[in-house]
Amino acid sequence: MTTLRNRQVRLKSRPQGIPQADNFNIVEVPVEPLGAEQILVRNIYLSVEPAMRGWVSDVGNYSEPVAIDAVMRAITVGRVEQSNDPRYHVGDIVTGMLGWQDYAAVTAATIERKVGAGFPISTALGVLGINGITAYFGLLEAGQPKASDTVVVSTAAGAVGSTVGQIAGIKGARTVGITGGADKVKLCTEEFGYAAAVDYKAADFEAALDAACPNGIDLYFDNTAGAISDAVYQRLNVNARVVICGTASVASWSPPPLGPRVERIILTKRVRVQGFVVFDLLARYGEALQQLGKWVKSGELRYREDILDGIEAAPDAIAGLYRGDNFGKRLIRIAAE
Ligand SMILES: NC(=O)c1ccc[n+]([C@@H]2O[C@H](COP(=O)([O-])OP(=O)(O)OC[C@H]3O[C@@H](n4cnc5c(N)ncnc54)[C@H](OP(=O)(O)O)[C@@H]3O)[C@@H](O)[C@H]2O)c1
């Protein structure tokens, strides 16, 4: 019997700021014989997340940093190829934190869930995975949108942002997206149903934001922080809510970046600012997935995928997110479905 070979993308060096291709290397190792209770998963799609920048950083975060020479931490979806656990069978499609590699030998504890039929399996990493769940709970529970709200979303054309905008629309709110470049502005209004979208890279960004939000801003779903958020805070209404979900525009937190102080706005406008981390709601993912699935089926919730081919694409894939290369959820396909 030929030994299976496992290509792994490992963290070679700790990046300063945004991880670049040369912070990773690809090594090939044999797949070891399966241990007791283990399951061998052949990864098919690897996820790429802006949060990976934090996962490889040793600046304080919500999880331990990926160790040097370890396989890059990543959510994946794949097929069970061998199983020593009676709950998992060859052919089952599963998702979990299985890493940027061809094969993962894990126990059931590492598998988040089996992926059911009915949707393309890639969606388990995007709209019907971490991004959709983040949008669902981040908006509905932390943000508590009302039908009368003007809801502004940053990274509006991306995986989380596009879903937040559409859910806010489903709840009756008027939605305004902030994104980079004319093509993404078009994507926001034509595909993701935003009432208006604004290009933060354009010289007239603030004037365009005023025009898009004539009645001010009631809810801001913040995926970027930085200059985009500085502009939004100036336009918040009394009793506005801000959900802080990501900080994509801040290149480094060490040393802490300086910016305008917003406490006076928060005080005088009685703003509620809420940080949100999806992993806190792990026990409730099923609830979000059920509703997201219904919306995808009915066509009320659309999604875009940005698929790179081959594991060789992985090392540069995070930097690409920070260049804004992706249109929708960025994935790497490393095997045929
Ligand atoms: N808190 C949580 O639990 C949680 C969970 C998942 C994701 N998130 C956060 O949600 C946000 C979106 O994640 P995603 O997976 O959906 O990624 P995504 O939006 O599909 O891709 C990242 C996008 O960030 C934007 N971006 C990159 N650099 C930027 C900069 N300097 N200024 C402004 N925008 C920049 C780019 O869009 P443009 O081309 O429009 O600039 C890029 O396409 C991230 O901040 C992520 O960390 C948080």
The ligand as an SDF file (V2000), in Angstrom:
LIG
                    3D

 48 52  0  0  0  0  0  0  0  0999 V2000
  -15.1390   38.9120   15.8490 N   0  0  0  0  0  0  0  0  0  0  0  0
  -15.3650   37.7630   15.2470 C   0  0  0  0  0  0  0  0  0  0  0  0
  -15.8160   36.7910   15.8410 O   0  0  0  0  0  0  0  0  0  0  0  0
  -15.0680   37.6760   13.7920 C   0  0  0  0  0  0  0  0  0  0  0  0
  -15.2810   36.4790   13.0670 C   0  0  0  0  0  0  0  0  0  0  0  0
  -15.0260   36.4700   11.6990 C   0  0  0  0  0  0  0  0  0  0  0  0
  -14.5320   37.6310   11.0920 C   0  0  0  0  0  0  0  0  0  0  0  0
  -14.3120   38.7450   11.8360 N   0  0  0  0  0  0  0  0  0  0  0  0
  -13.8190   39.9860   11.2300 C   0  0  0  0  0  0  0  0  0  0  0  0
  -14.6980   40.3910   10.2080 O   0  0  0  0  0  0  0  0  0  0  0  0
  -13.9700   41.1640    9.2710 C   0  0  0  0  0  0  0  0  0  0  0  0
  -14.2650   40.6350    7.8780 C   0  0  0  0  0  0  0  0  0  0  0  0
  -13.7970   39.2820    7.7960 O   0  0  0  0  0  0  0  0  0  0  0  0
  -14.0970   38.3890    6.5240 P   0  0  0  0  0  0  0  0  0  0  0  0
  -13.6550   37.0170    6.8430 O   0  0  0  0  0  0  0  0  0  0  0  0
  -15.4940   38.6210    6.1110 O   0  0  0  0  0  0  0  0  0  0  0  0
  -13.1120   38.9760    5.4220 O   0  0  0  0  0  0  0  0  0  0  0  0
  -13.4750   39.7060    4.0740 P   0  0  0  0  0  0  0  0  0  0  0  0
  -14.2720   40.9350    4.3850 O   0  0  0  0  0  0  0  0  0  0  0  0
  -14.0440   38.7370    3.1140 O   0  0  0  0  0  0  0  0  0  0  0  0
  -12.0260   40.1110    3.5610 O   0  0  0  0  0  0  0  0  0  0  0  0
  -11.2880   41.0990    4.2350 C   0  0  0  0  0  0  0  0  0  0  0  0
  -11.5900   42.4830    3.6350 C   0  0  0  0  0  0  0  0  0  0  0  0
  -11.0440   43.4580    4.5070 O   0  0  0  0  0  0  0  0  0  0  0  0
  -10.9100   44.6470    3.7740 C   0  0  0  0  0  0  0  0  0  0  0  0
   -9.6760   45.3230    4.1520 N   0  0  0  0  0  0  0  0  0  0  0  0
   -8.4280   44.8060    4.1130 C   0  0  0  0  0  0  0  0  0  0  0  0
   -7.5420   45.7370    4.4920 N   0  0  0  0  0  0  0  0  0  0  0  0
   -8.2630   46.8690    4.7610 C   0  0  0  0  0  0  0  0  0  0  0  0
   -7.9180   48.1840    5.2040 C   0  0  0  0  0  0  0  0  0  0  0  0
   -6.6500   48.5380    5.4360 N   0  0  0  0  0  0  0  0  0  0  0  0
   -8.9140   49.0650    5.3930 N   0  0  0  0  0  0  0  0  0  0  0  0
  -10.1960   48.7190    5.1610 C   0  0  0  0  0  0  0  0  0  0  0  0
  -10.5810   47.4990    4.7440 N   0  0  0  0  0  0  0  0  0  0  0  0
   -9.6150   46.5910    4.5620 C   0  0  0  0  0  0  0  0  0  0  0  0
  -10.8760   44.2700    2.2850 C   0  0  0  0  0  0  0  0  0  0  0  0
  -12.0610   44.7620    1.6960 O   0  0  0  0  0  0  0  0  0  0  0  0
  -12.0610   46.1340    0.8450 P   0  0  0  0  0  0  0  0  0  0  0  0
  -11.5470   45.7520   -0.5080 O   0  0  0  0  0  0  0  0  0  0  0  0
  -13.4700   46.5570    0.8850 O   0  0  0  0  0  0  0  0  0  0  0  0
  -11.1230   47.0530    1.5240 O   0  0  0  0  0  0  0  0  0  0  0  0
  -10.8900   42.7380    2.3090 C   0  0  0  0  0  0  0  0  0  0  0  0
  -11.5860   42.2000    1.2200 O   0  0  0  0  0  0  0  0  0  0  0  0
  -12.5070   41.0710    9.6710 C   0  0  0  0  0  0  0  0  0  0  0  0
  -12.1660   42.2220   10.4040 O   0  0  0  0  0  0  0  0  0  0  0  0
  -12.4770   39.8560   10.5560 C   0  0  0  0  0  0  0  0  0  0  0  0
  -11.4040   39.8640   11.4600 O   0  0  0  0  0  0  0  0  0  0  0  0
  -14.5650   38.7760   13.1470 C   0  0  0  0  0  0  0  0  0  0  0  0
  1  2  1  0
  2  3  2  0
  2  4  1  0
  4  5  1  0
  4 48  2  0
  5  6  2  0
  6  7  1  0
  7  8  2  0
  8  9  1  0
  8 48  1  0
  9 10  1  0
  9 46  1  0
 10 11  1  0
 11 12  1  0
 11 44  1  0
 12 13  1  0
 13 14  1  0
 14 15  2  0
 14 16  1  0
 14 17  1  0
 17 18  1  0
 18 19  2  0
 18 20  1  0
 18 21  1  0
 21 22  1  0
 22 23  1  0
 23 24  1  0
 23 42  1  0
 24 25  1  0
 25 26  1  0
 25 36  1  0
 26 27  1  0
 26 35  1  0
 27 28  2  0
 28 29  1  0
 29 30  1  0
 29 35  2  0
 30 31  1  0
 30 32  2  0
 32 33  1  0
 33 34  2  0
 34 35  1  0
 36 37  1  0
 36 42  1  0
 37 38  1  0
 38 39  2  0
 38 40  1  0
 38 41  1  0
 42 43  1  0
 44 45  1  0
 44 46  1  0
 46 47  1  0
M  CHG  2   8   1  16  -1
M  END
$$$$
